[in-house]
Amino acid sequence: MHLLKSAAIGAALATALAFPALAQEAAFNPNGTFVDEYGTTFTFALCGSGTDLCGTLDVLKGDSATKENLAFVGTQVMQAQQTAPNVWKGSIQAGGLSADATITQTSADTIDIEGCRAGFLCQTLTYTRQ
C-alpha cells in the first residue's frame, strides 16, 4: 500500500511539474495585423502546409519608407517555415534586397522579427497586434 501511495504522489508531482512546460509550448495564433514602433504593419497568416507563416507588408513607415520599398506595400514579402512552436525561419524579400528572417511569436499579441543580411548584420523589431 505504501508503494502505491508513493507512486500516486510521484505521478501527481510529475504532472504538476509538466504543466508549466506544456503551457510555455502552447501555440499562439499568429494570424492578424501587427504594427512596429515606427508604424509599419504586416498582416501575418498561416500558409503553405498550414504551418508556414506568410507576411504581407501593409504600411511602411520610418527610414525604410523609400520610393523603392514603398512599391512592395500590399504584397507578400515574407514566407517562413515553422521550426518550433511559435518560431518560423525563412526570408524577407523586397526587390533586389533579401534577408534571412526568424519570426518568433513571444505572446498572443507580440511578434519579433529578426532580419539578418550577410549572416551577421542583424536587427530585431517587435510588432504588436492591432
C-alpha positions as CSV (number, residue, x, y, z in Angstrom):
1,M,0.0,0.0,0.0
2,H,2.9,2.4,0.8
3,L,4.4,1.7,-2.6
4,L,1.1,2.5,-4.3
5,K,0.7,5.7,-2.3
6,S,4.3,6.8,-3.2
7,A,3.6,6.1,-6.9
8,A,0.5,8.2,-6.8
9,I,2.2,11.1,-5.2
10,G,5.1,10.8,-7.6
11,A,2.7,10.8,-10.6
12,A,0.9,13.8,-9.2
13,L,4.1,15.7,-8.7
14,A,5.4,14.9,-12.2
15,T,2.1,16.0,-13.7
16,A,2.2,19.3,-11.7
17,L,5.7,20.0,-12.9
18,A,4.9,19.2,-16.5
19,F,2.0,21.7,-16.8
20,P,4.2,24.8,-16.9
21,A,6.4,23.3,-19.6
22,L,3.3,22.5,-21.6
23,A,1.9,26.0,-21.2
24,Q,5.1,27.5,-22.4
25,E,4.9,25.5,-25.6
26,A,1.3,26.4,-26.4
27,A,1.0,27.7,-29.9
28,F,-0.2,31.3,-30.2
29,N,-2.3,32.3,-33.2
30,P,-0.2,34.5,-35.5
31,N,-3.0,35.4,-37.9
32,G,-3.7,39.1,-37.9
33,T,-2.2,42.6,-38.3
34,F,0.8,43.7,-36.3
35,V,2.5,47.1,-36.0
36,D,6.0,48.1,-35.0
37,E,7.1,51.3,-33.1
38,Y,7.5,53.2,-36.4
39,G,4.0,52.4,-37.7
40,T,5.0,49.7,-40.2
41,T,2.4,47.0,-40.3
42,F,2.4,43.4,-41.5
43,T,-0.6,41.0,-41.9
44,F,0.5,37.5,-40.9
45,A,-1.3,34.4,-41.9
46,L,-0.5,30.7,-41.7
47,C,0.0,29.5,-45.3
48,G,1.5,26.7,-47.4
49,S,1.2,23.5,-45.5
50,G,-0.8,25.3,-42.8
51,T,2.2,25.7,-40.5
52,D,4.2,28.1,-42.7
53,L,3.9,31.8,-41.9
54,C,3.4,34.4,-44.7
55,G,3.7,38.1,-44.2
56,T,2.1,40.9,-46.3
57,L,3.5,44.4,-45.9
58,D,0.5,46.7,-45.4
59,V,2.1,50.0,-44.3
60,L,5.7,51.1,-44.4
61,K,6.9,54.0,-42.3
62,G,10.2,55.3,-40.9
63,D,13.6,55.2,-42.7
64,S,12.6,52.1,-44.7
65,A,9.8,54.0,-46.5
66,T,11.9,54.8,-49.6
67,K,10.3,55.1,-53.0
68,E,11.7,51.7,-54.0
69,N,10.5,49.9,-50.8
70,L,7.0,51.6,-50.9
71,A,6.4,49.7,-54.2
72,F,6.1,46.5,-52.1
73,V,3.3,47.7,-49.9
74,G,0.3,45.4,-50.4
75,T,2.5,42.4,-51.4
76,Q,3.6,39.3,-49.6
77,V,7.3,39.9,-48.8
78,M,7.9,37.1,-46.2
79,Q,7.4,33.3,-46.1
80,A,8.9,31.1,-43.4
81,Q,8.7,27.5,-42.3
82,Q,7.8,26.6,-38.7
83,T,10.9,25.3,-36.9
84,A,9.5,25.1,-33.3
85,P,6.3,26.2,-31.5
86,N,5.8,29.9,-32.3
87,V,9.0,30.1,-34.3
88,W,9.4,30.3,-38.1
89,K,12.6,30.7,-40.3
90,G,12.6,32.0,-43.8
91,S,13.3,35.2,-45.7
92,I,12.1,38.7,-46.3
93,Q,12.4,39.7,-49.9
94,A,11.6,43.1,-51.5
95,G,13.0,43.8,-54.9
96,G,16.7,43.1,-55.1
97,L,17.0,43.0,-51.3
98,S,16.8,39.8,-49.3
99,A,17.3,39.0,-45.6
100,D,17.2,35.8,-43.6
101,A,14.4,36.1,-41.0
102,T,13.4,34.5,-37.8
103,I,9.9,35.2,-36.7
104,T,9.1,34.5,-33.1
105,Q,5.6,35.0,-31.6
106,T,6.5,35.9,-28.0
107,S,3.0,36.3,-26.7
108,A,-0.6,36.2,-28.1
109,D,-0.1,39.8,-29.1
110,T,3.6,40.3,-30.0
111,I,5.8,39.0,-32.8
112,D,9.6,39.6,-33.0
113,I,11.2,39.6,-36.5
114,E,14.9,39.3,-36.6
115,G,16.3,40.0,-40.0
116,C,19.9,39.3,-40.9
117,R,21.9,40.2,-44.0
118,A,25.2,38.6,-44.8
119,G,24.7,36.4,-41.8
120,F,25.8,38.9,-39.2
121,L,24.1,42.3,-39.8
122,C,21.0,41.6,-37.7
123,Q,18.2,43.7,-36.4
124,T,15.1,42.7,-34.4
125,L,11.9,44.6,-34.4
126,T,8.9,43.9,-32.2
127,Y,5.4,44.0,-33.7
128,T,2.2,44.3,-31.6
129,R,-1.2,43.1,-32.6
130,Q,-3.5,45.9,-33.7
